[in-house]
């Protein structure tokens, strides 16, 4: 009667599930209990994205439970969640059934997987139907492939154009599906790098795992159209000789000489990563996997970003951010348009100087930084889909 799944576990059938101590609640009688499974309740971008919920959510109506797959002693952000959550559970050493038991004994109504197929993942255990309603969010920009994962949490701009490759349905919030809080107040240099150097400096702080030959070819096309321009790559990964050599080789094939390419390991250089944006005139976004946090960081530091928007979820992270920030004019729908927009911005020092003075304030006033509205929209979305869902 019980069938083993592909990871060697036994999945209880629906009749067995009916008998466990997980019951649906009526929202007008009891609190809705929402759990989050994540390896990132620590100094990590995911922690910052969800922190507004722990500050502003109505605890009389909704309880928040953290199931942490990675625990770090002395981490300031982890301590915040330990103190703020209604319950914080260290599941780093839990077996699958210990996790199942913990989720059900705490009567979790909605369980989020915030990690996806990244470090500390427990995504595969969601196939056991840990909670009545299961939702994927933040950690992985794509489908989990699990029939038991009920929803992906998205917003109207992030939602993919096609649902064909997704096993989940979409829980679409009225506002933004991501909120940026606790931004560091690093000063912005109001003098553009071009004014100091006499040429345009492009830059990227994106993780190089997103780099593709087509993307580097597009970047080179922009640089070839902007005489004497340079490109500035900033991340600790550039301590790698082989990574640097591969990027130089790829750009050389497109006509960009090595003297125009610069690398900087900001950690080794003991420089705040946000301050590195003061060396950049225009940020080059990656594709098809676009930037997310790096896009907001760039806007926060007054540096514009051109984004290529595609059909799938991982194609739309950057464009969703730009559209929510009121910068839809920086979104391109084709590679050719992406190149054209980048060249146009490179040749318009006036607009880039204006962006440098206004982007931070524009971002602060947008829904992307409105913690209260983000939390309200999240609450309404959760209550709506929970009322309409029949998991058991």
Secondary structure, DSSP 8 states (H G I E B T S, - for coil): --EE-TTS-EE--HHHHHHSS-----TTTS-EEEEEEES-SSSSHHHHHHHHHHHHS-TTTEEEEEEES---TT-HHHHHHHHHSSEEEE-TT--HHHHHHHHHHTT-SEEEE--SSSTT--GGGGGG--SSEEEE-SS-SS----TT--EEEEETTTS-S--TT-SSEEEEESS-S----S-------SS-HHHHHSS-EEEE-S-GGG--HHHHHHHHHHHHHSTT-EEEEESGGGG-HHHHHHHHHHHHTTT--GGGEEEE-TTTTT--GGGGGGG-SEEE--SSS--SHHHHHHHHTT--EEEE--SSGGGSHHHHHHHHTT-GGGEESSHHHHHHHHHHHHT-HHHHHHHHHHHHHHHHTSGGG-HHHHHHHHHHHHHHHHHT----
